[in-house]
Amino acid sequence: MKRKEKLVVYTLIGLNLLLLGMLVHVNMSSANAQQIVGRADYAVTTGKIDNDVDAVFIFDRGNQKLSVVVLGKNAKLQSVAPSQVLTPRKGN
């Protein structure tokens, strides 16, 4: 191979490795729920209810209330469940 052809091949290999690294980085840095260290007033997490329905669960630690926001297809708001006071079960 000529020197110019080798340079093109090595450049393309380097570019492919760079693109592969970026793809892996984007896939690894998706938005995941993370626990907050220390005292927090609210805890928020998401969950899938059905194929096209997601929910956001919001727990108010100070008032011991759980609220649920249900999102449908294309992230359109479907419903908001009223806050429920959570009480611990006796005997647990």
DSSP file (Angstrom, degrees, kcal/mol; ACC not computed):
  #  RESIDUE AA STRUCTURE BP1 BP2  ACC     N-H-->O    O-->H-N    N-H-->O    O-->H-N    TCO  KAPPA ALPHA  PHI   PSI    X-CA   Y-CA   Z-CA
    1    1 A M              0   0    0      0, 0.0     2,-0.1     0, 0.0     0, 0.0   0.000 360.0 360.0 360.0 148.2    0.0    0.0    0.0
    2    2 A K     >  -     0   0    0      1,-0.1     4,-2.2     4,-0.0     5,-0.2  -0.396 360.0-110.6 -78.0 161.8    1.1    3.5   -0.6
    3    3 A R  H  > S+     0   0    0      1,-0.2     4,-2.1     2,-0.2     5,-0.1   0.884 117.8  51.2 -61.5 -41.0    1.7    5.9    2.2
    4    4 A K  H  > S+     0   0    0      2,-0.2     4,-2.0     1,-0.2    -1,-0.2   0.886 109.5  50.6 -65.5 -39.5   -1.3    8.0    1.4
    5    5 A E  H  > S+     0   0    0      2,-0.2     4,-2.4     1,-0.2    -1,-0.2   0.894 109.5  50.9 -65.6 -40.4   -3.6    4.9    1.4
    6    6 A K  H  X S+     0   0    0     -4,-2.2     4,-2.8     1,-0.2     5,-0.2   0.907 108.6  52.1 -62.6 -41.4   -2.3    3.8    4.7
    7    7 A L  H  X S+     0   0    0     -4,-2.1     4,-2.2     1,-0.2    -2,-0.2   0.903 110.2  48.1 -61.6 -41.9   -3.0    7.2    6.2
    8    8 A V  H  X S+     0   0    0     -4,-2.0     4,-2.4     2,-0.2    -2,-0.2   0.923 112.7  48.5 -65.2 -44.0   -6.6    7.1    4.9
    9    9 A V  H  X S+     0   0    0     -4,-2.4     4,-2.4     1,-0.2    -2,-0.2   0.937 113.7  45.9 -62.2 -48.2   -7.1    3.6    6.4
   10   10 A Y  H  X S+     0   0    0     -4,-2.8     4,-2.4     1,-0.2    -1,-0.2   0.866 112.1  52.1 -64.7 -36.4   -5.6    4.5    9.8
   11   11 A T  H  X S+     0   0    0     -4,-2.2     4,-2.5    -5,-0.2    -1,-0.2   0.920 110.8  47.4 -64.6 -43.8   -7.7    7.7    9.8
   12   12 A L  H  X S+     0   0    0     -4,-2.4     4,-2.4     2,-0.2    -2,-0.2   0.887 111.5  50.6 -65.8 -38.7  -10.9    5.8    9.1
   13   13 A I  H  X S+     0   0    0     -4,-2.4     4,-2.2     2,-0.2    -2,-0.2   0.930 112.0  47.7 -63.5 -44.5  -10.0    3.2   11.8
   14   14 A G  H  X S+     0   0    0     -4,-2.4     4,-2.3     2,-0.2    -2,-0.2   0.901 111.5  50.1 -62.8 -41.5   -9.4    6.0   14.3
   15   15 A L  H  X S+     0   0    0     -4,-2.5     4,-2.5     2,-0.2    -1,-0.2   0.902 110.0  50.7 -63.9 -41.6  -12.7    7.7   13.4
   16   16 A N  H  X S+     0   0    0     -4,-2.4     4,-2.4     2,-0.2    -2,-0.2   0.899 110.5  49.1 -63.1 -40.9  -14.6    4.5   13.7
   17   17 A L  H  X S+     0   0    0     -4,-2.2     4,-2.3     2,-0.2    -2,-0.2   0.897 111.1  50.2 -65.8 -39.3  -13.1    3.9   17.2
   18   18 A L  H  X S+     0   0    0     -4,-2.3     4,-2.1     2,-0.2    -2,-0.2   0.928 112.1  47.0 -63.6 -45.2  -14.0    7.5   18.2
   19   19 A L  H  X S+     0   0    0     -4,-2.5     4,-2.2     2,-0.2    -2,-0.2   0.881 111.3  51.7 -64.5 -38.6  -17.6    7.0   17.0
   20   20 A L  H  X S+     0   0    0     -4,-2.4     4,-2.3     2,-0.2    -1,-0.2   0.912 109.5  50.1 -63.5 -42.6  -17.8    3.7   18.8
   21   21 A G  H  X S+     0   0    0     -4,-2.3     4,-2.3     1,-0.2    -2,-0.2   0.890 110.6  49.2 -62.6 -40.2  -16.6    5.3   22.0
   22   22 A M  H  X S+     0   0    0     -4,-2.1     4,-2.4     2,-0.2    -1,-0.2   0.893 110.2  51.4 -66.2 -39.3  -19.2    8.1   21.7
   23   23 A L  H  X S+     0   0    0     -4,-2.2     4,-2.1     2,-0.2    -2,-0.2   0.913 111.3  46.8 -63.7 -43.5  -21.9    5.6   21.1
   24   24 A V  H  X S+     0   0    0     -4,-2.3     4,-2.0     2,-0.2    -2,-0.2   0.908 112.0  51.3 -64.7 -41.9  -21.0    3.6   24.2
   25   25 A H  H  X S+     0   0    0     -4,-2.3     4,-1.5     2,-0.2    -2,-0.2   0.914 110.1  48.4 -62.3 -43.7  -20.8    6.8   26.3
   26   26 A V  H  < S+     0   0    0     -4,-2.4    -1,-0.2     1,-0.2    -2,-0.2   0.903 113.3  47.4 -64.5 -41.6  -24.2    7.9   25.2
   27   27 A N  H >< S+     0   0    0     -4,-2.1     3,-0.6     1,-0.2    -1,-0.2   0.822 113.5  48.2 -69.6 -30.8  -25.8    4.5   25.9
   28   28 A M  H 3< S+     0   0    0     -4,-2.0    -1,-0.2     1,-0.2    -2,-0.2   0.718 105.8  58.1 -82.5 -21.1  -24.1    4.4   29.4
   29   29 A S  T 3< S+     0   0    0     -4,-1.5    -1,-0.2    -5,-0.2    -2,-0.1  -0.122  73.5 141.2-104.4  38.5  -25.1    7.9   30.4
   30   30 A S    <   -     0   0    0     -3,-0.6     2,-0.8     1,-0.1    -3,-0.1  -0.349  66.8 -86.7 -73.0 161.6  -28.9    7.5   30.1
   31   31 A A        +     0   0    0     -2,-0.1     2,-0.4     3,-0.0    -1,-0.1  -0.582  58.5 170.1 -75.0 109.0  -31.0    9.1   32.7
   32   32 A N        -     0   0    0     -2,-0.8     2,-0.1    -3,-0.0    13,-0.0  -0.911  40.4-100.5-118.8 147.7  -31.4    6.7   35.6
   33   33 A A        -     0   0    0     -2,-0.4     2,-0.4    13,-0.1    12,-0.1  -0.439  40.7-164.6 -65.6 137.0  -32.8    7.3   39.0
   34   34 A Q        -     0   0    0     -2,-0.1     2,-0.3    -3,-0.0    -1,-0.0  -0.980  20.1-118.8-127.3 139.1  -30.2    8.0   41.6
   35   35 A Q        -     0   0    0     -2,-0.4     2,-0.4     1,-0.1     8,-0.0  -0.572  27.8-128.0 -76.8 134.7  -30.6    7.9   45.3
   36   36 A I        -     0   0    0     -2,-0.3     2,-0.4     2,-0.1     4,-0.1  -0.695  19.4-130.1 -83.7 130.1  -29.8   11.2   47.0
   37   37 A V  S    S+     0   0    0     -2,-0.4     2,-0.2     2,-0.1    -1,-0.0  -0.662  72.9  11.1 -81.0 131.3  -27.3   10.8   49.8
   38   38 A G  S    S-     0   0    0     -2,-0.4     2,-0.4     2,-0.1    -2,-0.1  -0.536 112.3 -21.1  99.9-169.3  -28.5   12.5   53.0
   39   39 A R        +     0   0    0     -2,-0.2     2,-0.3     2,-0.0    -2,-0.1  -0.619  61.0 175.3 -81.9 130.4  -31.9   14.0   53.9
   40   40 A A        -     0   0    0     -2,-0.4    21,-0.1    -4,-0.1     3,-0.1  -0.984  31.1-143.4-133.8 147.1  -34.2   14.9   51.1
   41   41 A D  S    S+     0   0    0     -2,-0.3    20,-2.3     1,-0.1    21,-0.7   0.804  86.0  31.4 -77.7 -30.2  -37.8   16.1   51.2
   42   42 A Y  E     -A   60   0A   0     18,-0.2     2,-0.4    19,-0.1    18,-0.2  -0.946  59.7-158.0-131.0 149.0  -38.9   14.2   48.2
   43   43 A A  E     -A   59   0A   0     16,-2.1    16,-3.1    -2,-0.3     2,-0.4  -0.998  17.6-170.9-122.6 131.2  -38.1   11.0   46.4
   44   44 A V  E     +A   58   0A   0     -2,-0.4     2,-0.3    14,-0.2    14,-0.2  -0.973  11.9 159.9-126.2 134.8  -38.9   10.6   42.8
   45   45 A T  E     -A   57   0A   0     12,-2.0    12,-3.1    -2,-0.4     2,-0.3  -0.967  25.6-133.7-146.2 162.3  -38.8    7.6   40.6
   46   46 A T  E     +A   56   0A   0     -2,-0.3     2,-0.3    10,-0.2    10,-0.2  -0.792  20.2 179.2-116.1 160.0  -40.3    6.5   37.3
   47   47 A G  E     -A   55   0A   0      8,-2.2     8,-2.8    -2,-0.3     2,-0.5  -0.990  29.2-117.5-156.8 154.8  -41.9    3.2   36.2
   48   48 A K  E     +A   54   0A   0     -2,-0.3     6,-0.2     6,-0.2     3,-0.1  -0.850  24.7 176.7 -97.3 124.8  -43.6    1.6   33.2
   49   49 A I  E     -     0   0A   0      4,-2.2     2,-0.2    -2,-0.5     5,-0.2   0.845  69.9 -12.2 -92.1 -42.5  -47.3    0.7   33.8
   50   50 A D  E >  S-A   53   0A   0      3,-1.8     3,-0.7     1,-0.0    -1,-0.3  -0.808  87.6 -77.5-145.4-177.5  -48.0   -0.6   30.2
   51   51 A N  T 3  S+     0   0    0      1,-0.2    -1,-0.0    -2,-0.2    -2,-0.0   0.901 131.0  20.8 -56.9 -43.4  -46.4   -0.5   26.8
   52   52 A D  T 3  S+     0   0    0     21,-0.1     2,-0.5    -4,-0.0    -1,-0.2   0.219 112.5  84.2-111.3  14.4  -47.3    3.1   26.1
   53   53 A V  E <   +A   50   0A   0     -3,-0.7    -4,-2.2    19,-0.1    -3,-1.8  -0.971  49.4 177.5-127.1 124.5  -47.9    4.3   29.7
   54   54 A D  E     -AB  48  71A   0     17,-3.0    17,-3.2    -2,-0.5     2,-0.3  -0.802  11.1-153.5-117.1 161.8  -45.3    5.6   32.1
   55   55 A A  E     -AB  47  70A   0     -8,-2.8    -8,-2.2    -2,-0.3     2,-0.5  -0.980   9.8-148.3-136.8 149.7  -45.7    6.9   35.6
   56   56 A V  E     -AB  46  69A   0     13,-2.8    13,-2.5    -2,-0.3     2,-0.5  -0.982  17.2-156.3-116.0 120.5  -43.7    9.3   37.8
   57   57 A F  E     -AB  45  68A   0    -12,-3.1   -12,-2.0    -2,-0.5     2,-0.5  -0.859   8.1-169.9-100.4 125.9  -44.0    8.4   41.5
   58   58 A I  E     -AB  44  67A   0      9,-3.0     9,-2.9    -2,-0.5     2,-0.6  -0.967   2.3-165.5-120.8 117.8  -43.4   11.3   43.9
   59   59 A F  E     -AB  43  66A   0    -16,-3.1   -16,-2.1    -2,-0.5     2,-0.9  -0.914   9.2-153.4-108.4 118.4  -43.0   10.5   47.6
   60   60 A D  E  >> -AB  42  65A   0      5,-3.2     5,-1.5    -2,-0.6     4,-1.2  -0.797   9.4-169.6 -89.0 104.5  -43.2   13.5   50.1
   61   61 A R  T  45S+     0   0    0    -20,-2.3    -1,-0.2    -2,-0.9   -19,-0.1   0.846  80.4  55.8 -67.9 -34.4  -41.2   12.3   53.0
   62   62 A G  T  45S+     0   0    0    -21,-0.7    -1,-0.2     1,-0.2   -20,-0.1   0.903 121.6  26.9 -66.0 -41.7  -42.2   15.1   55.3
   63   63 A N  T  45S-     0   0    0      2,-0.1    -1,-0.2    -3,-0.1    -2,-0.2   0.433 102.5-126.0-100.5  -2.0  -45.9   14.4   55.0
   64   64 A Q  T  <5 +     0   0    0     -4,-1.2    22,-3.0     1,-0.2     2,-0.4   0.909  60.4 144.4  56.4  46.4  -45.6   10.7   54.2
   65   65 A K  E   < -BC  60  85A   0     -5,-1.5    -5,-3.2    20,-0.2     2,-0.5  -0.918  39.7-152.6-119.6 143.7  -47.7   11.1   51.0
   66   66 A L  E     -BC  59  84A   0     18,-2.2    18,-2.0    -2,-0.4     2,-0.3  -0.960  12.5-174.2-114.9 128.2  -47.3    9.4   47.6
   67   67 A S  E     -B   58   0A   0     -9,-2.9    -9,-3.0    -2,-0.5     2,-0.4  -0.919   7.3-157.1-118.5 148.3  -48.5   11.1   44.4
   68   68 A V  E     -BC  57  81A   0     13,-0.7    13,-2.9    -2,-0.3     2,-0.5  -0.992   5.0-165.3-129.1 129.0  -48.5    9.5   41.0
   69   69 A V  E     -BC  56  80A   0    -13,-2.5   -13,-2.8    -2,-0.4     2,-0.5  -0.969  14.4-153.6-111.2 122.3  -48.4   11.3   37.6
   70   70 A V  E     -BC  55  79A   0      9,-3.0     8,-3.0    -2,-0.5     9,-1.4  -0.855   8.5-166.7-103.0 126.0  -49.4    9.0   34.7
   71   71 A L  E     -BC  54  77A   0    -17,-3.2   -17,-3.0    -2,-0.5     6,-0.2  -0.937   4.9-161.6-114.7 130.9  -48.0    9.9   31.2
   72   72 A G    >   -     0   0    0      4,-3.5     3,-1.4    -2,-0.5     4,-0.3  -0.047  47.2 -33.2 -93.3-162.0  -49.4    8.3   28.1
   73   73 A K  G >  S+     0   0    0      1,-0.3     3,-1.1     2,-0.2    -1,-0.3  -0.230 131.4  16.1 -56.1 141.7  -48.0    7.9   24.6
   74   74 A N  G 3  S-     0   0    0      1,-0.2    -1,-0.3    -3,-0.1    -2,-0.1   0.749 128.9 -75.7  61.0  26.9  -45.9   10.9   23.4
   75   75 A A  G <  S+     0   0    0     -3,-1.4     2,-0.4     1,-0.2    -1,-0.2   0.785  83.0 159.8  59.6  32.3  -45.5   12.0   27.1
   76   76 A K    <   -     0   0    0     -3,-1.1    -4,-3.5    -4,-0.3     2,-0.2  -0.718  48.1-108.3 -85.8 135.2  -49.1   13.4   27.2
   77   77 A L  E     +C   71   0A   0     -2,-0.4    -6,-0.2    -6,-0.2     3,-0.1  -0.434  40.7 172.7 -64.3 124.6  -50.5   13.8   30.7
   78   78 A Q  E     -     0   0A   0     -8,-3.0     2,-0.3     1,-0.4    -7,-0.2   0.830  58.4 -25.0 -99.8 -47.2  -53.2   11.2   31.3
   79   79 A S  E     -C   70   0A   0     -9,-1.4    -9,-3.0     2,-0.0     2,-0.5  -0.993  42.3-138.8-162.3 161.6  -54.0   11.6   35.0
   80   80 A V  E     -C   69   0A   0     -2,-0.3   -11,-0.2   -11,-0.2     3,-0.1  -0.985  25.2-141.6-126.8 118.5  -52.7   12.7   38.4
   81   81 A A  E     -C   68   0A   0    -13,-2.9   -13,-0.7    -2,-0.5     3,-0.1  -0.572  27.9-107.0 -78.3 140.6  -53.6   10.5   41.3
   82   82 A P  E     -     0   0A   0      0, 0.0   -16,-0.1     0, 0.0    -1,-0.1  -0.297  45.6 -88.4 -64.2 153.1  -54.4   12.3   44.5
   83   83 A S  E     -     0   0A   0    -16,-0.1     2,-0.5   -18,-0.1   -16,-0.2  -0.362  42.1-153.9 -63.3 137.5  -51.9   12.1   47.3
   84   84 A Q  E     -C   66   0A   0    -18,-2.0   -18,-2.2    -3,-0.1     2,-0.5  -0.955  13.5-128.5-115.6 132.6  -52.3    9.1   49.6
   85   85 A V  E     -C   65   0A   0     -2,-0.5     2,-0.5   -20,-0.2   -20,-0.2  -0.680  24.7-145.7 -78.4 126.7  -51.0    9.1   53.1
   86   86 A L        -     0   0    0    -22,-3.0    -1,-0.0    -2,-0.5    -2,-0.0  -0.827  17.0-174.2 -98.7 126.8  -48.9    6.1   53.7
   87   87 A T        -     0   0    0     -2,-0.5     2,-0.0     0, 0.0   -23,-0.0  -0.953  28.6-110.5-119.3 139.6  -49.0    4.5   57.1
   88   88 A P        -     0   0    0      0, 0.0     2,-0.2     0, 0.0     0, 0.0  -0.349  35.1-110.5 -67.3 147.2  -46.8    1.6   58.2
   89   89 A R    >   -     0   0    0      1,-0.1     3,-1.0     3,-0.0     2,-0.3  -0.523  31.6-115.5 -75.5 143.0  -48.4   -1.8   58.7
   90   90 A K  T 3  S+     0   0    0      1,-0.2    -1,-0.1    -2,-0.2     0, 0.0  -0.578  97.9  31.4 -78.4 141.3  -48.7   -3.0   62.3
   91   91 A G  T 3         0   0    0     -2,-0.3    -1,-0.2     0, 0.0    -2,-0.0   0.434 360.0 360.0  93.7   0.2  -46.7   -6.1   63.0
   92   92 A N    <         0   0    0     -3,-1.0    -2,-0.1     0, 0.0    -3,-0.0   0.390 360.0 360.0-108.1 360.0  -43.9   -5.4   60.5
